[in-house]
Amino acid sequence: QVQLVESGGGSVQAGGSLRLSCAASGYTYSSECLAWFRQAPGKERDWVAGTYAGSGATGRYYADSVKGRFTISRDNAKNTVALQMNSLKPEDTAMYYCAARPGGCPRAPSEYNYWGQGTQVTVSS
């Protein structure tokens, strides 16, 4: 059974930093994408960042809104993916979800097979 478990959310003032982590278990693919999405109250779930590994290739991808502020990283040995969030803004406030799928990193939530339960990030001004 595939499980994704997030941790590391919390409250921080604007300009601060948080680090989210997601531990994945229960599956093995020759290539896969581990990604982060976020969803604010009353809004759609949006792509934040993704990291692809497979066939000797790797890649990291970011939404324009977080590029230069957020960094996604993965530890294949531990099956974890992290999201380092710096220079946080109030508009980054949302529930953050870890997601996984075999293959590449599309940006549509519907393309992902597996989801974590989410971790709340709140940024105050």
C-alpha positions as a Markdown table, in Angstrom:
| # | Residue | x | y | z |
|---|---|---|---|---|
| 1 | Gln | 0.0 | 0.0 | 0.0 |
| 2 | Val | 1.4 | 3.4 | -1.0 |
| 3 | Gln | 1.7 | 5.9 | 1.7 |
| 4 | Leu | 2.9 | 9.5 | 1.6 |
| 5 | Val | 3.3 | 11.3 | 5.0 |
| 6 | Glu | 4.1 | 15.0 | 5.2 |
| 7 | Ser | 5.6 | 16.9 | 8.0 |
| 8 | Gly | 7.1 | 20.3 | 8.8 |
| 9 | Gly | 4.2 | 22.7 | 8.3 |
| 10 | Gly | 3.6 | 25.5 | 10.8 |
| 11 | Ser | 3.2 | 29.3 | 11.2 |
| 12 | Val | 5.8 | 31.9 | 10.3 |
| 13 | Gln | 6.0 | 35.6 | 9.6 |
| 14 | Ala | 6.4 | 36.9 | 6.2 |
| 15 | Gly | 10.0 | 36.7 | 5.1 |
| 16 | Gly | 10.6 | 33.6 | 7.1 |
| 17 | Ser | 11.4 | 30.0 | 6.1 |
| 18 | Leu | 9.9 | 26.5 | 6.6 |
| 19 | Arg | 11.0 | 23.1 | 5.4 |
| 20 | Leu | 8.4 | 20.5 | 4.5 |
| 21 | Ser | 9.2 | 16.8 | 4.2 |
| 22 | Cys | 7.4 | 13.9 | 2.7 |
| 23 | Ala | 8.2 | 10.2 | 3.3 |
| 24 | Ala | 7.0 | 7.8 | 0.7 |
| 25 | Ser | 6.6 | 4.1 | 1.1 |
| 26 | Gly | 5.0 | 1.1 | -0.5 |
| 27 | Tyr | 5.9 | 1.4 | -4.2 |
| 28 | Thr | 8.9 | 1.2 | -6.5 |
| 29 | Tyr | 8.9 | 2.6 | -10.1 |
| 30 | Ser | 11.7 | 2.7 | -12.6 |
| 31 | Ser | 10.8 | 6.4 | -13.0 |
| 32 | Glu | 8.7 | 8.6 | -10.9 |
| 33 | Cys | 7.7 | 12.1 | -10.0 |
| 34 | Leu | 7.4 | 13.4 | -6.4 |
| 35 | Ala | 5.6 | 16.7 | -6.3 |
| 36 | Trp | 4.2 | 19.3 | -4.0 |
| 37 | Phe | 0.8 | 21.0 | -4.4 |
| 38 | Arg | -1.0 | 23.5 | -2.3 |
| 39 | Gln | -4.6 | 24.5 | -1.7 |
| 40 | Ala | -5.9 | 27.6 | 0.0 |
| 41 | Pro | -9.4 | 27.7 | 1.3 |
| 42 | Gly | -11.9 | 28.2 | -1.5 |
| 43 | Lys | -9.3 | 27.8 | -4.2 |
| 44 | Glu | -8.2 | 25.0 | -6.5 |
| 45 | Arg | -5.2 | 22.8 | -5.7 |
| 46 | Asp | -2.2 | 24.3 | -7.4 |
| 47 | Trp | 1.1 | 22.8 | -8.5 |
| 48 | Val | 4.1 | 24.1 | -6.5 |
| 49 | Ala | 7.1 | 22.0 | -7.5 |
| 50 | Gly | 8.1 | 18.5 | -8.7 |
| 51 | Thr | 11.2 | 16.4 | -9.0 |
| 52 | Tyr | 11.6 | 13.6 | -11.5 |
| 53 | Ala | 14.0 | 10.7 | -11.4 |
| 54 | Gly | 14.3 | 7.8 | -13.9 |
| 55 | Ser | 16.3 | 6.4 | -16.8 |
| 56 | Gly | 19.5 | 8.1 | -15.5 |
| 57 | Ala | 17.8 | 11.5 | -15.7 |
| 58 | Thr | 16.6 | 13.9 | -13.0 |
| 59 | Gly | 14.8 | 17.2 | -13.1 |
| 60 | Arg | 13.3 | 19.8 | -10.9 |
| 61 | Tyr | 10.4 | 22.0 | -11.8 |
| 62 | Tyr | 8.7 | 25.0 | -10.2 |
| 63 | Ala | 5.7 | 27.1 | -10.5 |
| 64 | Asp | 6.5 | 30.7 | -11.4 |
| 65 | Ser | 5.1 | 32.0 | -8.2 |
| 66 | Val | 7.7 | 30.1 | -6.1 |
| 67 | Lys | 10.7 | 30.1 | -8.4 |
| 68 | Gly | 13.8 | 31.4 | -6.7 |
| 69 | Arg | 12.2 | 31.1 | -3.2 |
| 70 | Phe | 11.4 | 27.4 | -2.9 |
| 71 | Thr | 13.7 | 24.4 | -3.5 |
| 72 | Ile | 12.6 | 20.9 | -4.0 |
| 73 | Ser | 15.0 | 18.0 | -3.2 |
| 74 | Arg | 14.8 | 14.3 | -2.9 |
| 75 | Asp | 16.7 | 11.5 | -1.1 |
| 76 | Asn | 16.2 | 8.4 | -3.2 |
| 77 | Ala | 17.9 | 6.1 | -0.6 |
| 78 | Lys | 15.3 | 7.2 | 2.0 |
| 79 | Asn | 12.4 | 7.8 | -0.4 |
| 80 | Thr | 11.8 | 11.3 | 0.8 |
| 81 | Val | 11.2 | 14.6 | -0.8 |
| 82 | Ala | 11.6 | 18.0 | 0.8 |
| 83 | Leu | 10.5 | 21.5 | 0.0 |
| 84 | Gln | 12.6 | 24.3 | 1.4 |
| 85 | Met | 10.5 | 27.5 | 1.5 |
| 86 | Asn | 12.3 | 30.8 | 1.9 |
| 87 | Ser | 11.1 | 34.4 | 1.7 |
| 88 | Leu | 7.6 | 33.3 | 2.5 |
| 89 | Lys | 4.7 | 35.5 | 1.7 |
| 90 | Pro | 1.1 | 35.7 | 3.1 |
| 91 | Glu | -0.1 | 34.4 | -0.2 |
| 92 | Asp | 1.9 | 31.2 | 0.3 |
| 93 | Thr | -0.6 | 30.3 | 3.1 |
| 94 | Ala | -2.3 | 27.0 | 2.2 |
| 95 | Met | -2.5 | 23.3 | 2.9 |
| 96 | Tyr | 0.5 | 21.7 | 1.2 |
| 97 | Tyr | 0.2 | 18.2 | -0.2 |
| 98 | Cys | 2.8 | 15.7 | -1.3 |
| 99 | Ala | 1.9 | 13.7 | -4.4 |
| 100 | Ala | 3.5 | 10.9 | -6.4 |
| 101 | Arg | 3.0 | 9.2 | -9.8 |
| 102 | Pro | 5.0 | 7.0 | -12.1 |
| 103 | Gly | 6.6 | 8.8 | -15.0 |
| 104 | Gly | 7.0 | 12.5 | -15.5 |
| 105 | Cys | 5.8 | 15.6 | -13.7 |
| 106 | Pro | 2.6 | 17.0 | -15.1 |
| 107 | Arg | 1.1 | 20.0 | -13.3 |
| 108 | Ala | -2.5 | 18.8 | -13.1 |
| 109 | Pro | -3.5 | 17.3 | -9.8 |
| 110 | Ser | -5.7 | 14.7 | -11.6 |
| 111 | Glu | -2.6 | 13.1 | -13.1 |
| 112 | Tyr | -1.3 | 12.0 | -9.7 |
| 113 | Asn | -2.0 | 8.6 | -8.2 |
| 114 | Tyr | -1.0 | 9.0 | -4.6 |
| 115 | Trp | -1.5 | 11.8 | -2.1 |
| 116 | Gly | -0.5 | 12.6 | 1.4 |
| 117 | Gln | -2.8 | 14.0 | 4.0 |
| 118 | Gly | -1.4 | 17.5 | 3.8 |
| 119 | Thr | 0.3 | 19.9 | 6.2 |
| 120 | Gln | -0.7 | 23.4 | 6.9 |
| 121 | Val | 1.5 | 26.4 | 6.2 |
| 122 | Thr | 0.4 | 29.8 | 7.5 |
| 123 | Val | 2.3 | 33.0 | 6.8 |
| 124 | Ser | 1.4 | 36.1 | 8.6 |
| 125 | Ser | 2.1 | 39.7 | 7.5 |
